[in-house]
Amino acid sequence: MNRSAKWLQLSTSAAVLSAALVFPTAVGATTKTTVEAHVEWNSFLQQQYGVAFDKTVTRDQFEKALLKIVSTTSISEKDLSAKTFLPESKDASKLVVWEAVSAAAKAAELKELGYTYSEEKVATALKKAGISYKKGGTLSLQAAQELAVAIDTGLVSANALKSASVEGAVSAELASQLLAKVAEFHGSAKNYLGTIADEEIFGKLAQAWNESQIIKAGELQELVDKGLKQNLITGYNLKDAAFDPHFDPQRTITYGHSDIAHAIQLIGLLKSEGVNAKVQFEPKTSAFIYLKEWGEPIQTADYQVVQIENGNYIAYAKEYDLSLEFDSVKEKEKFQPLVLKYAKRDQEDMTGLLKASWWQPLYHSRTELADYAVITNNVLKDGRYVVQSFSLNEESPKVVEGFQKLNDKVKVETYKFWVDQPFFNYLNGESK
C-alpha cells in the first residue's frame, strides 16, 4: 500500500510561492477590456470587503471603503490614526478625482516616493494622462506629485484619468480601480502563480512545490493532534492563510493532491481542452493516523511521523491544493467531467489516466454545483494558520463539541460546501 493509498483510506482531511498577478489595467486597453477589468474590481471588492458603489461616489463612501481595506494591512499606525487619507474640503460630500487619487497614493504608501518628484518629472507623468501642470495652478505641487506617482506606478491608469477631469466627480469605475489597486499594493488582492494559458505555468508550479515544506503550527496543531488521538477526527489538513488566493468563489474550484506531476498534468489537460483559469498553489500538510501494523514508516523531508501512546503514529505528509478561478461559471462546470474521465481510478491497472490518479479525487466548491454532494468543513484558526477537517454534515456538531471540550476557548468555524461524489462516498466508508 503506497502513501497516497493510505491517506485515501484513512484520512478525512482536505483542504500559498506565488506572485500577486492581480487586476488587469486599463492602460492601452480596448473598451471591452476596461469593462472586464471593472467587473473584476467590483467582484473582488464586494467579495472581500463588502464594498459596492453606485454611479458616483461620495467622500464618505470612499473614505470608509479605503479605511476598510488598509485597516488589515501593515500600514503605519500613525497614518491610520489620521482617520482619513483625504485632503480637507469645504464640501463634505463631493469627492473629486484628484482627491481620490491623492488619498489612494497615500494609502498605498507611495507618498514619500511621490515627494521626490521634481516639477519637471511631475509634468512628464501627468502629460501621460492629458493633464497639464503649472506651478500655482489648480493642483498644489504635493497633490500633483501624488497624482504623478500614482500614474507611474500603475496605481491608476493614465487612460482612466484622460477620460475624467481632475476636478470632476469620481465615478464608481475609478473608485473601484483605486481601491482594488491599493489592496494589491498591500498584498491583499488576488494572489496566484499565473494562468493555465501562461507558457511558464508548469515551471512555476514545480518551483512552488519544491519551495514548500511540511507546515507546523505549534499550539493549534497540538490541539488538533489531541482530537486525532481521541478519534474525534480521523484526519485534518493544515494550511497557511498567506497563500489564500482571494478568488471569486462563484468561479473557483479547489483540487487537492500530493503528487506535483499530477498537478502539472492536470493543468496540461485543462490547457489542451481549451479551458483557462487563474492558478494558485497552496501548500498543505495532511495529518492522519498511521497504523503500527503497516510496519515501520519511512520518513523523509516530505513525510514525517510521530509515535503516539497506543503504538500507532500521526503521519504528516506534504501535499497541496490547487485553487482554480475559471473565466466563467460555464468553464468551471467543465472541470468535473474531465477529472472523472482522466483523473479518477476505477481499477488498479487502469490506463489512460493522469499520473498518480486517486480512487477518490478530492475537489470542492464554496458555491453550489450540479452533481456535487454537500459536506461540512470544520475550521480552527490561529493567526495565519488554518486547520480544516471535512465531515459529513450530521457529524459536524460532534466534532465542534469535541474540540470545545479539549479547549473551551477554542472557536470552531463551520460551513457547508460542495464536494465531488467519490470523496463523499469515501466519507461514507466506501473505499473506491
GISULLIN-V572512 format. One record per backbone hydrogen bond with DSSP energy under -0.5 kcal/mol. NH is the residue of the N-H (numbers start at 0). CO is the residue of the C=O. If there is no record, write none. Layout:
BEGIN
nh=<NH & NH>
co=<CO & CO>
END
This chain:
BEGIN
nh=<5 & 6 & 7 & 8 & 9 & 10 & 18 & 20 & 20 & 21 & 28 & 33 & 34 & 35 & 36 & 37 & 38 & 39 & 40 & 41 & 42 & 43 & 44 & 45 & 46 & 47 & 48 & 49 & 49 & 50 & 56 & 58 & 61 & 62 & 63 & 64 & 65 & 66 & 67 & 68 & 69 & 70 & 71 & 72 & 79 & 80 & 81 & 81 & 82 & 91 & 96 & 97 & 99 & 100 & 101 & 102 & 103 & 104 & 105 & 106 & 107 & 108 & 109 & 113 & 114 & 115 & 116 & 121 & 122 & 123 & 124 & 125 & 126 & 127 & 127 & 128 & 129 & 130 & 136 & 143 & 144 & 145 & 146 & 147 & 148 & 149 & 150 & 151 & 152 & 153 & 154 & 155 & 160 & 161 & 162 & 163 & 167 & 169 & 170 & 171 & 174 & 175 & 176 & 177 & 178 & 179 & 180 & 181 & 182 & 183 & 184 & 185 & 186 & 187 & 188 & 190 & 191 & 191 & 192 & 193 & 195 & 197 & 200 & 203 & 204 & 205 & 206 & 207 & 208 & 209 & 210 & 211 & 211 & 213 & 219 & 220 & 221 & 222 & 223 & 224 & 225 & 226 & 227 & 228 & 229 & 230 & 231 & 232 & 235 & 236 & 237 & 238 & 239 & 240 & 240 & 242 & 243 & 248 & 250 & 251 & 252 & 253 & 254 & 255 & 256 & 259 & 261 & 262 & 263 & 264 & 265 & 266 & 267 & 268 & 269 & 270 & 271 & 272 & 273 & 274 & 277 & 278 & 279 & 281 & 281 & 282 & 283 & 284 & 285 & 286 & 287 & 288 & 289 & 290 & 293 & 294 & 298 & 299 & 302 & 303 & 305 & 307 & 310 & 312 & 313 & 314 & 314 & 315 & 316 & 316 & 317 & 318 & 319 & 320 & 321 & 322 & 322 & 323 & 323 & 324 & 324 & 325 & 325 & 326 & 331 & 332 & 333 & 334 & 336 & 337 & 338 & 339 & 340 & 341 & 342 & 344 & 349 & 353 & 356 & 357 & 361 & 362 & 363 & 364 & 371 & 372 & 374 & 374 & 375 & 376 & 377 & 377 & 378 & 378 & 379 & 381 & 384 & 385 & 386 & 387 & 388 & 389 & 390 & 394 & 395 & 395 & 398 & 399 & 400 & 401 & 402 & 403 & 404 & 405 & 406 & 409 & 411 & 412 & 412 & 414 & 416 & 417 & 418 & 419 & 423 & 424 & 425 & 426 & 427 & 428 & 429>
co=<1 & 2 & 3 & 4 & 5 & 6 & 191 & 18 & 191 & 19 & 25 & 29 & 30 & 31 & 32 & 33 & 34 & 35 & 36 & 37 & 38 & 39 & 40 & 41 & 42 & 43 & 44 & 44 & 45 & 44 & 169 & 92 & 57 & 58 & 59 & 60 & 61 & 62 & 63 & 64 & 65 & 66 & 68 & 69 & 75 & 76 & 77 & 78 & 79 & 89 & 167 & 165 & 95 & 96 & 97 & 98 & 99 & 100 & 101 & 102 & 103 & 105 & 104 & 109 & 110 & 112 & 113 & 117 & 118 & 119 & 120 & 121 & 122 & 123 & 124 & 125 & 126 & 125 & 133 & 139 & 140 & 141 & 142 & 143 & 144 & 145 & 146 & 147 & 148 & 150 & 149 & 149 & 156 & 157 & 158 & 160 & 164 & 94 & 168 & 54 & 170 & 171 & 172 & 173 & 174 & 175 & 176 & 177 & 178 & 179 & 180 & 181 & 183 & 182 & 182 & 244 & 18 & 189 & 278 & 278 & 276 & 194 & 197 & 199 & 200 & 201 & 202 & 203 & 204 & 205 & 206 & 207 & 208 & 300 & 216 & 216 & 217 & 218 & 219 & 220 & 221 & 222 & 223 & 224 & 225 & 227 & 226 & 226 & 286 & 387 & 284 & 385 & 282 & 238 & 383 & 239 & 240 & 246 & 247 & 248 & 323 & 363 & 321 & 361 & 319 & 257 & 258 & 258 & 259 & 260 & 261 & 262 & 263 & 264 & 265 & 266 & 267 & 268 & 270 & 269 & 324 & 193 & 322 & 279 & 320 & 280 & 318 & 237 & 316 & 235 & 314 & 233 & 312 & 288 & 290 & 291 & 296 & 302 & 299 & 315 & 313 & 311 & 307 & 289 & 305 & 287 & 312 & 303 & 285 & 314 & 301 & 283 & 256 & 281 & 254 & 279 & 320 & 252 & 321 & 277 & 322 & 250 & 323 & 275 & 327 & 328 & 330 & 331 & 332 & 333 & 334 & 335 & 336 & 337 & 338 & 357 & 346 & 341 & 353 & 342 & 255 & 360 & 253 & 417 & 368 & 418 & 372 & 416 & 390 & 414 & 375 & 388 & 376 & 412 & 386 & 384 & 381 & 238 & 379 & 236 & 377 & 11 & 375 & 391 & 391 & 392 & 394 & 395 & 396 & 397 & 398 & 399 & 400 & 401 & 402 & 406 & 409 & 378 & 410 & 376 & 374 & 364 & 372 & 362 & 419 & 420 & 421 & 422 & 423 & 425 & 424>
END
